[in-house]
Amino acid sequence: MPEGDTVYHTAAVLDDALTGKTLTRCDIRVPRYAGVDLTGQRVDEVISRGKHLFIRVGQASIHSHLKMEGSWRVARAPLDHRVRIILEAGPVRALGIDLGVLEVLERDRDGEAVAHLGPDLLGADWDPDTAVANLMADPHRPLAAALLDQTVLAGIGNVYCNELCFVVGRLPTAPVAALADPARLVARAHEMLWANRLRWSRCTTGDTRPGRQLWVYGRAGKPCRRCGTCVQCDSSGSRISFWCPSCQR
């Protein structure tokens, strides 16, 4: 599933392509909204909130969530059955493909769709104190479960969850109470997503060379970059976990 940095970058690309332009085509291929036509209206802005994306057009707001397979592309690409929405502004074409959520909301109420989210790691209203308080609200909860809960803080997916657990030296299954410094973890989460917000190739190690970008995620059976111990993984749950048995306790 795309994480908060990917959605932020996607919104930035769409904003650059569409904002300030008048739609010359609006084709929504979802039965409930198939009759909605925003042709002739101006795109005012494209923003992200956690893993949610909003394209604000006049009094409407096109709300989407990529879920597992979704994407937005700005391209004159061929159309197929996976396309859920086509927006054109003259020569510019934006395609929403395999979107997990696609709906058209009243613009002045679109915030209700994301009111349940915790502080957005990449939002202008980012609040680390609230994020720490949310994280520590249930000290017995497994760390990975808390980090992946978007009502705690918005934007972390499975890649960042595993990488953050490694950075703070705790197993994904360790209780939140095991954190020596919760504020440090929240700060690192913000730093990681912020550093990656405008690039597609995610890096958490500081080394952007191919094959060196991540600490543990996707590296099962390979040596830990810190101590050389074999990285372990567990795919028995709903999310796959990666960890170093020596560096994480």
N, C-alpha and C positions, 0 to 999 in steps of 0.2 A: 504494500500500500504506500503511495506517495506520502512523504512526510511534510511537515510545515514549510521547510525551506523550498521544496519542489513546488508547492502550491503558491508560495510567495513569488517565486521566479516566474511561474506560469502567468500569474496575475500581472507581473511587470511587463512581460512580453505582450500580452493582450492589451494592456493599457497603452503601451507605446503604439500598437497597431491600430487600435480602434478609437481611443478617446479623442473627442473633438470632431469626429467624423459622423456623417449621417448614414444610417443604414439604408442600403438599397435592396437588401434581401434579408428576410427573417423567416427561416423554415424550421419549425420545432417539430421533431418527429417523436413526440410522446403524446399518446392519445388525449390525455387530459388537457394539454396545452396546444394541441395541433391548430386550434383556431386563433391563437394569439399571433398577431402580426405587428411587429414594431417598426416595419418599414417606414422610412420618412422621419424617424425620430433620431435624435442626436445621442451618441454615447457620451455620458458625462464622466464616468470613471470606472475602473476595474480595480477591485481590492480583494485582499484575502483576509480571512480570520481563522487562525488555526489551520485546519485542513479544508476549510470551506472557501468558496470563491463566489464573488458577486460582480455581475456586470450591470451597472446602473444606467438605464436608458429611460429618459423622461420620468414618468411616474412609476415605472416598472423596475424590478430588480430580478435579473436572471441568476438564480442561485444554483450552484452545482457543487457536488462532492465527488471526487475521483474514485473513491473506494479502492478496490484492488487493481482494476485494469484500466481505469479511465484516464483520459488525457485531453488536452486542448492543443490544437495545432494551427498555426497561421501559415497556410500554404494553399496553393491551387491543386491540392491532391485529389485523386479520383475518389468518388463517393461510393460507399458500400453500405451494407446493412448495419454496420456498427455505428454509423454517424447518427447522433441523437439531435443535433442542432447545427444549422448553418447560418452564420452571420456574415453578410458581405457589406462592405462600404467601398463602392467603386471597385478598384482592382484588388482590394484586400479581402481575403476570405479567412474566417476563423471557423474551425470545425471542432465540435465537442464530440468525442468518440468514447463509446462504452462508459458513459458517465453513470456512476452508481446512484446519484441523485440529480435530478434536473427538474426545476420548478420555477414558475414565474410568480413573484411576490409583489405586494404593494411596497414601493420603495421606502415609504416612511415607516414601514413596519418590518423590514427585512431583518432587523437586529434580533427579532424574536426567535429566529431560526437558530441563532448561536448564543442565546442568552444563558444557556446552561453551561457554556464553556468556562474554564478557568482562565487566568491571565494568558494572553497570547504572547508567546516568546518573541515574535517578530512584530508585535503590534506597537503602535505609538503610545498605547496606554499600558505597556508592560509594567507590572508591579511585582518585583521580586519578593517583597515582604508577604504579600498575599499568597504568592506561590509557595513559599516556605510554610506558611500556616496551613495551607491546604494539604501539602505533602505530609505534614506531621499530625494531621487530624486523626489518623488511625495508625498509631505507631506499630501495631502488630501486623499490618498488611505487608505482603511481600513487596519488595522494592520495585520489581518489574511491573507488577500490577498497578502500583500507584503511578509510576511514570507514564504508563500507557493510557491511564484514565484521563480523558480530555477535559473532564470537569475539575481536575486538579491543576493542570497547566496544559495549554493547548499548543500542539505542534509536534510532539514527540511521537515517533513511530518505532518500529522494532529495531531498526538499525541504531538510532540514537539511544534507545533504551539499553541495548547491550553494550554500546561503547561507553555510556555514562557509568554503568555499573563497574566496568573495568577501571575507568579513570579514578573512581572513588574507592576501589579495592574491595568491593562487596559483591557477593553472588547475587544473581537476579532473584533468587528465592529468599535472600536474607530479609529480615523485617526492617521496615523503615527506621525503627528505633536503633538499629545497628549503625546508622550514619553518625560519624563523629562530628561532621559539620554540614548540616543540611543546606545552609546558605551557600556553601562552596559548590555543592552539586547543582543547585539552581543557577548559580552564576556560570558554571561551566556549560550547562545546557543552553543558556542564552548565548554564550560566546560561540559555541559550536554552530548553532543554527544561523546566527548572524554572519559568521564567516562564510557560510555556504549558500547564503540566500540568493546570490546572483550567478551561481554556476551549477551546471548539471552534474559534474563529477564530484561527488561528496568526499570530503576529507576531514578526518578527526584527529589525525596524528601530527599534522603540520607538514607532512611530506607529501606533496602532490604528485610524485612520480607514480606511474602505473604500478599497481600491486603493492603500494606502500601506504595507501590512504587510510586504512582502517586498522584498529587495534586487534579486535577479535571477531567481529561479525563476518560470517562467511569463511572463516579460517580454520574450521575444524580439522584436526590432525596435523596442523602446521605449528611450528614453534612460536611460543609467545615472543613478541618483539622486545619484551623487557628481560625475561628470565630464561627463555628457551624451552620452558615446559610445554608439552603438547596441549594445544587448545582443545577443549571439550565442547560437545554440543548435546542438546536434548530436543528432539522434535516430537515428543510424545504429547505435548499440549497443543493449545490452539496457536501458539507462537513458538517459533524455534529460538532456543537460547544458546549463546556461545559464552564461554568463560575460560579463564586461566585458573586451574586449581591451586596454583602457588601464589599468584598475585591477588586473588580474590578470596575473601573469607566469609 
